[in-house]
Amino acid sequence: MSERSQTVPTPEGEYFESNRFAGLSFLLGLIAFVSLALCVVGAIVNPHQFSYSWLFAFAFFFTLCVGCFFWTIVHHATDAEWSVVVRRQLENLAALLAVLALLFVPILLLRHHLYSWMDIPPGHEASLDSKRAYLNWNFFLGRAVLFFAFFIFASLSLRRLSVRQDKDGNPRFTIWMRKVAFISLPMFALCLTFGAFDWLMSLNYHWFSTMFGVYIFAGVAGSSMSLLVLVITALRQAGYLKEVVTLEHYHIMGKWMLAFCVFWAYIGFGQYMLIWYANIPEETQFFITRNTQSWWALSMLLVVGRFFIAFPILLMRSIKTHPHQLCIVAGWILLMQMLDIYIIVLPSLHGTGFHPSIWDLLSVIAIGATLGFVYLRLLPRTSLFPVRDPRLIESLQTVN
């Protein structure tokens, strides 16, 4: 039997009471301040290790927030009904991309520790000279500015239009948001793909894969939907959205988690198989490093954990319609996404040996606490769902 809303929420909407969670907000702010201060120490004491640790943490949280932006534009572009009631949280999480733009600055400052191609002068390596038109500092910086400018402008524009619609319910805002979404879809694909090339793949400028951008996207979409499940459940546990988000919505979110669990495995296997079959040294070196010595165990954990454990569980309808059980799977997928980014970034520093560092953990805590603090500051400013969206009633009555 579906859990269905029996009453339509009032036009005023439902608002997050910041006073109830002032202690949590203060704690997150304190943790963020202390951990960021310790990270500054790390950047001074051990800049080489810290630069990779910070890039790993940044890339992990970036994939989550940019994924929420992706689901927002897909909602508008497809004129979806079911996702209306969860869209505001997607908008709030996507707005954190503005904070991540500031947290990208340490990567620019420590770039010489990360990207060896920046320190090799022209004429010293033919393979690098052939890529100089793309791999040069000015173009690298210009692309980063363009990527973040697009993500920030588009995500904040969609959120602003959505909030303005809460006041008078003017359907023109829906049309405007759809137009922004249509423009954003190809831009999102380009910016995410080339951002992955610039910030992750160029850690080893010898290696290349035309499927790398799609592989990153597969992880982005699946992990961000998992994050949405956790956020919505946390709000429901706090007493919000109980008459708004039903088990039908959880079922749909669980199906999207399943879909991108399969898609991630398909793209990951396709990339690995084609590189293995071609057996070109410039391509195979990426997997050779990650499939030998101590990295092998983590690579196997990723393959088994991200697909062979998550897939059969998500096949069960009972899991997808049970919020707490679905949250366990969502949390597991987020851990696997973190492991995936870790395996992409850290072998470029340690080679074939796995050597965990305290800066890995501190970087994750610093960025996570900062984003959590800002998110709690955003929540009370608007209704927790788009209260005057033209498709709200259909969303409340969703059956799938």
C-alpha positions in Angstrom: 0.0 0.0 0.0 1.5 3.3 -1.0 2.1 6.0 1.5 0.1 8.9 0.0 -0.4 12.4 1.0 -4.0 12.9 2.3 -3.8 16.7 2.6 -2.4 19.2 0.2 0.3 21.5 1.8 -0.7 25.1 2.5 0.2 27.8 -0.1 2.7 29.2 2.4 4.8 26.1 2.1 6.9 24.4 4.7 9.9 26.1 6.2 13.0 24.8 7.9 13.3 26.1 11.5 16.9 27.1 11.9 16.6 27.7 15.6 16.0 23.9 16.1 19.3 23.1 14.6 21.4 26.0 15.7 23.6 23.7 17.7 24.3 21.5 14.6 25.0 24.6 12.5 27.4 25.9 15.1 29.1 22.5 15.4 29.6 22.2 11.6 30.9 25.8 11.5 33.4 25.1 14.3 34.5 21.8 12.6 34.9 23.6 9.3 36.9 26.4 10.8 39.3 24.1 12.7 39.8 21.7 9.9 40.4 24.4 7.3 43.0 25.9 9.7 44.7 22.5 9.9 44.6 22.2 6.2 46.4 25.5 5.9 49.1 24.0 8.1 49.1 20.9 5.9 49.6 23.0 2.8 52.7 24.6 4.4 54.2 21.5 6.0 53.6 18.9 3.3 52.3 20.7 0.2 52.9 17.8 -2.2 50.8 15.3 -0.2 48.2 17.9 0.8 47.6 19.0 -2.8 46.5 15.5 -3.8 44.4 15.1 -0.7 42.6 18.3 -1.3 42.0 17.5 -5.0 40.5 14.2 -4.0 38.2 15.7 -1.4 37.2 18.6 -3.7 36.5 16.2 -6.7 34.3 14.0 -4.5 32.1 16.8 -3.3 32.1 18.5 -6.6 30.7 15.3 -8.2 27.8 15.3 -5.7 26.9 19.0 -6.1 27.2 19.1 -9.9 25.1 15.9 -10.0 22.3 17.7 -8.2 22.5 20.5 -10.8 22.2 17.8 -13.5 19.1 16.4 -11.9 17.6 19.9 -11.7 18.1 20.6 -15.4 16.8 17.1 -16.4 13.7 17.9 -14.3 12.9 21.0 -16.3 14.0 19.7 -19.7 11.8 16.7 -19.4 8.9 18.5 -17.7 9.0 15.9 -15.0 6.2 15.7 -12.4 7.4 13.3 -9.8 10.5 15.3 -8.9 8.8 18.6 -8.1 8.6 17.9 -4.4 12.3 17.1 -4.1 13.5 19.7 -6.6 14.2 22.5 -4.0 16.8 20.4 -2.2 18.4 19.7 -5.6 18.5 23.4 -6.1 20.0 24.1 -2.6 22.7 21.4 -3.1 23.5 22.7 -6.6 23.9 26.2 -5.2 26.9 24.9 -3.1 28.9 25.0 -6.4 29.5 28.6 -5.6 31.3 27.6 -2.4 33.2 24.9 -4.3 34.5 27.5 -6.6 36.2 29.2 -3.7 37.5 25.8 -2.5 39.1 25.3 -5.9 41.6 28.1 -5.2 44.0 25.9 -3.3 44.2 23.6 -6.3 45.3 26.6 -8.4 47.8 27.7 -5.8 49.3 24.2 -5.5 49.0 23.3 -9.2 52.8 22.7 -9.6 52.6 19.8 -7.1 49.7 18.3 -9.0 50.3 18.8 -12.7 53.8 17.9 -13.8 53.1 19.2 -17.4 53.1 22.7 -16.0 56.8 22.4 -15.1 58.2 20.8 -18.3 59.4 23.5 -20.7 58.7 23.2 -24.4 61.0 21.1 -26.4 61.8 18.6 -23.7 59.1 16.0 -24.4 57.6 15.5 -27.9 54.4 13.9 -26.6 53.7 16.8 -24.3 54.6 19.4 -27.0 51.9 17.9 -29.2 49.3 18.8 -26.5 50.6 22.3 -25.6 47.7 23.9 -27.4 45.4 22.5 -24.8 47.7 21.8 -21.8 49.0 25.3 -20.9 48.4 27.3 -17.8 46.5 30.3 -19.3 44.0 28.0 -21.1 43.7 25.8 -18.1 42.8 28.7 -15.9 40.4 30.2 -18.5 38.6 26.9 -18.8 38.3 26.6 -15.0 36.8 30.1 -14.8 34.4 29.3 -17.6 33.3 26.0 -16.1 32.5 27.5 -12.7 30.9 30.6 -14.2 28.5 28.4 -16.0 27.7 26.1 -13.2 27.2 28.9 -10.7 25.2 31.2 -13.0 22.9 28.4 -14.2 22.3 26.8 -10.8 21.6 30.1 -9.1 19.4 31.3 -11.9 17.2 28.2 -11.7 17.0 28.4 -7.9 16.1 32.1 -8.1 13.4 31.6 -10.7 12.0 28.7 -8.7 11.9 30.8 -5.5 10.2 33.7 -7.3 7.5 31.3 -8.5 6.7 30.5 -4.9 5.4 34.1 -4.5 2.8 34.3 -7.2 2.8 30.9 -9.0 3.3 32.6 -12.4 3.7 29.7 -15.0 6.0 31.9 -17.0 8.8 31.0 -14.5 8.3 27.3 -15.5 8.9 28.3 -19.2 12.0 30.3 -18.3 13.4 27.5 -16.2 12.8 25.1 -19.0 14.7 27.4 -21.4 17.6 27.7 -19.1 17.7 23.9 -18.7 17.7 23.3 -22.5 20.7 25.6 -22.8 22.4 24.0 -19.8 22.2 20.4 -20.9 24.9 20.6 -23.7 26.9 23.0 -21.6 26.8 20.7 -18.6 28.1 17.8 -20.8 31.0 19.9 -22.1 32.0 21.5 -18.8 31.8 18.3 -16.8 33.8 16.3 -19.5 36.5 18.8 -19.9 36.6 19.6 -16.2 37.3 15.9 -15.7 40.0 16.0 -18.3 41.6 19.1 -16.8 41.5 18.3 -13.1 41.7 14.6 -13.0 43.0 13.0 -16.2 45.8 15.5 -16.7 47.4 14.4 -13.4 49.0 11.9 -15.8 49.4 13.8 -19.1 50.6 10.7 -20.9 47.3 8.9 -20.3 44.0 9.5 -22.2 40.6 8.0 -22.5 37.8 9.3 -24.6 35.3 7.6 -22.2 36.7 9.2 -19.1 34.1 12.1 -19.1 31.2 9.6 -19.4 32.7 7.5 -16.7 32.8 10.5 -14.3 29.3 11.4 -15.3 28.0 7.9 -14.5 29.4 8.3 -10.9 28.1 11.9 -10.7 24.5 11.0 -11.5 24.3 7.9 -9.3 26.0 9.4 -6.2 24.0 12.6 -6.3 20.7 10.8 -6.4 22.0 8.8 -3.4 22.8 12.0 -1.7 19.3 13.3 -2.4 17.8 10.2 -0.7 19.8 10.8 2.4 19.0 14.6 2.5 15.2 14.0 2.0 15.2 11.3 4.6 17.0 13.5 7.1 14.4 16.2 6.6 11.6 13.7 7.1 13.2 12.4 10.2 13.3 16.0 11.5 9.5 16.3 10.9 9.5 18.0 7.5 8.1 16.8 4.1 6.2 14.0 5.7 3.0 14.8 3.8 4.9 15.8 0.7 7.5 13.1 -0.2 5.9 9.6 -0.3 7.1 6.1 -0.7 6.3 6.5 -4.4 9.0 9.2 -4.7 11.5 6.9 -2.8 10.7 4.2 -5.3 11.5 6.4 -8.2 14.7 7.7 -6.6 15.7 4.1 -5.9 15.1 3.2 -9.6 17.4 6.0 -10.7 20.0 4.7 -8.3 19.7 1.3 -9.8 19.8 2.7 -13.4 23.1 4.5 -12.8 24.5 1.6 -10.8 24.2 -0.4 -14.0 25.4 2.5 -16.3 28.5 3.1 -14.1 29.4 -0.6 -14.4 28.7 -0.6 -18.2 30.9 2.4 -18.8 33.6 1.3 -16.4 33.8 -2.1 -18.0 33.7 -0.7 -21.5 36.6 1.7 -20.8 38.7 -1.1 -19.2 37.9 -3.7 -21.8 38.8 -1.4 -24.8 42.0 -0.3 -23.2 43.0 -3.8 -22.2 42.2 -5.1 -25.7 44.1 -2.4 -27.6 47.1 -2.9 -25.2 48.6 0.5 -26.0 51.2 1.4 -23.3 50.1 5.1 -23.1 46.6 3.8 -22.2 47.3 0.7 -20.1 49.6 2.5 -17.6 46.5 3.9 -15.8 45.1 0.5 -15.0 48.4 -1.2 -14.5 49.2 1.2 -11.6 45.7 0.7 -10.0 45.7 -3.1 -10.5 49.0 -4.0 -8.9 50.3 -4.2 -5.3 48.2 -2.5 -2.6 45.9 -0.7 -5.0 44.5 -4.0 -6.4 42.5 -4.7 -3.2 40.9 -1.2 -3.4 40.1 -1.6 -7.1 38.5 -4.9 -6.5 36.5 -3.4 -3.6 35.3 -0.7 -5.9 34.1 -3.1 -8.6 32.4 -5.5 -6.1 31.0 -2.8 -3.8 29.8 -0.4 -6.4 28.0 -2.9 -8.6 28.0 -6.5 -7.4 26.7 -5.6 -4.0 24.6 -2.5 -4.8 22.9 -4.0 -8.0 21.2 -7.0 -6.5 20.0 -5.1 -3.5 18.5 -2.3 -5.6 16.7 -4.8 -7.8 14.4 -5.5 -4.9 11.2 -3.3 -4.8 11.0 -3.7 -1.0 14.3 -1.9 -0.6 13.4 1.0 -2.9 10.1 1.6 -0.9 11.7 1.4 2.5 13.4 4.7 3.2 15.8 3.5 5.9 17.0 0.5 4.0 17.4 2.7 0.9 19.4 5.1 2.9 21.9 2.3 3.8 22.4 1.6 0.1 22.7 5.3 -0.7 25.3 5.8 2.0 27.2 2.8 0.6 27.1 4.2 -2.9 28.5 7.5 -1.6 31.4 5.6 0.1 32.1 3.8 -3.2 32.0 7.2 -5.1 34.6 8.5 -2.6 36.7 5.4 -3.1 36.4 5.8 -6.9 37.7 9.4 -6.8 40.4 8.3 -4.4 41.6 5.6 -6.8 41.6 8.1 -9.6 43.6 10.8 -7.8 46.0 9.3 -5.3 47.9 6.7 -7.4 49.3 9.7 -9.3 51.1 10.6 -6.1 52.0 7.2 -4.6 52.5 5.1 -7.7 51.8 1.4 -7.1 51.7 1.7 -3.3 48.7 2.7 -1.2 49.8 5.1 1.5 46.8 6.8 3.4 47.5 10.2 4.9 45.8 12.2 7.6 45.5 15.0 5.1 43.1 12.8 3.1 40.7 12.6 6.0 41.1 16.3 7.1 40.4 17.5 3.6 37.2 15.5 3.4 36.1 16.8 6.8 37.0 20.4 6.0 35.1 20.6 2.7 32.2 18.5 3.9 31.7 20.5 7.1 32.0 23.8 5.1 29.3 22.7 2.6 27.1 21.3 5.4 27.3 24.6 7.3 26.4 26.6 4.2 23.6 24.2 3.3 22.0 24.7 6.7 22.2 28.4 6.2 20.4 28.1 2.9 17.6 25.9 4.1 15.5 28.4 6.1 15.5 31.0 3.3 12.9 29.3 1.2 10.1 26.7 1.4 11.4 23.2 1.4 9.6 22.4 -1.8 8.3 24.6 -4.7 4.9 25.4 -3.3 3.3 27.0 -6.4 4.8 24.9 -9.1 2.1 24.1 -11.7 2.9 20.4 -11.4 2.8 20.2 -7.6 -0.5 18.4 -7.3 0.6 15.8 -9.9 3.8 15.3 -8.0 2.0 14.8 -4.7 -0.2 12.2 -6.3 2.6 10.4 -8.1 2.1 6.6 -8.6 4.6 4.5 -10.5 
